[in-house]
Amino acid sequence: MSQGKIIKVSGPLVVADGLADANMADVVRVGEQRLIGEILNMTGDRASIQVYEETSGLGPGAVVESTGAPLSVELGPGIIENIYDGIQRPLEEIVKQTGSNNLARGVEVSPLNREKKWAYTPEAKVGDRVVGGDVLGTVPETEVVLHKIMVPNGVSGTLSWTIKSGSYTVDEVIAKVKTDKGDTVELTMTQKWPVRVGRPYKQKYNPVAPLQSGQRIIDTMFPIAKGGTAAVPGPFGSGKTVVQHQLAKWSDVDIVIYVGCGERGNEMTDVLREFPELQDPRTGESLMKRTVLIANTSDMPVAAREASVYTGITIAEYFRDMGYAVAVIADSTSRWAEALREMSGRLEEMPGEEGYPAYLASRLAQFYERAGVVQCMGSEDRTGSLTAVGAVSPPGGDLSEPVSQGTMRIVKVFWSLDASLAYRRHFPAINWLNSYSLYLDTMKPWFDEHYGPSFMENRNKAMSLLQEENELNEIVQLVGKDSLSPNDQLTLETAKMVREDFLQQNAFMDVDSYSSHDRQMRMLAMILDFDKLARDAISKGAPLAPMLELPSKEKIGRAKFVDADKYVEEYAAIAQEMEQEIAQIVEKAGAEL
């Protein structure tokens, strides 16, 4: 363990010499308070160190001690339901120990509870040949998550001893493996993994199944695949955080890792208050039973913000390796990029566009490329998926800035939030003309198999109606709505129904907050059926005006508020009523002729 002395302090950057034996990316302890830091670059025996805590009071001459290991996270039972800071310190445990709501400097608290006993059930037997990724046993971590204790990567051999079923702490030895060289490796329920290194897998697959979020504009119009990547860019106040909260709440994944990276503290507080009270529609349990929160809010040290997204995605990869579907929600990657920019400036590196470091795009790619559907390590055939969704907060909503551009080059789904929609109280304020999903073609077979070809046909028809509406609006502004043909006026009316009755969704109303795929399909089909029947009626000489005032059309507008257990019958009744009413208008028009 090498020791050095500080020669310069510049905010979170500390320069120390005498560290000839230390390595790049080593974690160090700085000063009397043993502040945690990481070596960013080495020149001879001089190291530039990024300190993850407030450095006020530090001065030249203070001791710097290298731990000889890179920044790593501890993985094992006890992660789920926990709230960590950017470098995996459990915040609730720190509050208990210090009695203060403020994060004290130099606090050393284990990420996992060392006293708690977990009910362990062994699965592997003595004499079994095991390799990295094989499941030794299981622990019911929460009511909905069965934690699989795996052989750490790099360990292989024959299982020479295993503990019996019972309650054990995470530090107790649960198995011994005799390697091919004849050494015995003792295994506990925990393992460590460096955060900047992606965990290995056997094979990566093409994502083909959709991630169902219960948000109509996302699931029907711009779906994301399980194992896919998405970005939610938008200016201040356009609803990025609410969209991400909705994804974290309702996505049909097994585990959610929510990284609050440089966002306002009150937004994280909302998550902390809301998640324990919300019921997961799939399991009926509290949402916290499958959630890990990483809170690195805007008032916490900037350097730890840079580490927080890596901490989050490494924990996600660990659960992915168990064969689970995991979602990482990062809010927001812009604040993370700002932390990179600040540290790059202090290191006196050559700046790139808008002062961001030249390696910004490659760092963004490193983060998003860790998503995917993979065949997990180990002897048994397990498939896990990791979906990454990052918010981008471009200054002034300018999508030409480097973080937005770098993200758009990597991700395959782009939900573009629009301030003008938010000001019109249209939420989610995702602009249907600027957004896109590149997974539509790969997921078409899945939709065709589960919901029939009509699902994608209706989706494409709705999109073309919205695009036609945009073109017609320019004509309307010039010559007025009345000068349009009845068919064009109907296009405007149906597009308005798609926008207001289908795409608009209220996150704060229980009945409308989550909408299943089946419900979305029936709701959109009902709106497009109105369009088809009305066009047919117009071709037979019926006037448009009475069709726009039908009671059934008004019921379509309220269809999204029908209870989840009644919507199938209600929608069928509305469709039937609509057919009869339009038929009567056609009949009346025919009689008048």
Secondary structure, 3 states (H helix, E strand, C coil): CCEEEEEEEECCEEEEECCCCCCCCEEEEECCCCEEEEEEEEECCEEEEEECCCCCCCCCCCEEEEEEEECEEEECCCCCCCEECCCCCEHHHHHHHHCCCCCCCCCCCCCCCCCCCEEEEECCCCCCEECCCCEEEEEECCCCCEEEEECCCCCCEEEEEECCCEEECCCCCCEEEECCCCCEEEECCCEEEECCCCCCCCEEECCCCECCCCCHHHHHHCCCECCCEEEEECCCCCCHHHHHHHHHHHCCCCEEEEEEECCCHHHHHHHHHHHHHCECCCCCCEHHHHEEEEEECCCCCHHHHHHHHHHHHHHHHHHHCCCCEEEEEEECHHHHHHHHHHHHHHCCCCECHHHCECCHHHHHHHHHCCCEEEECCCCCCCEEEEEEEEEECCHHHCCCCHHHHHHHCCCCEECCECHHHHHCCCCCCECCCCCEECCHHHHHHHHHHHHCCHHHHHHHHHHHHHHHHHHHHHHHHHHCHHHCCHHHHHHHHHHHHHHHHHHCCCCCCHHHHCCCHHHHHHHHHHHHHHHHHHHHHHHCCCCCHHHHHCHHHHHHHCHHHCCCCCHHHHHHHHHHHHHHHHHHHHHHHHHHC
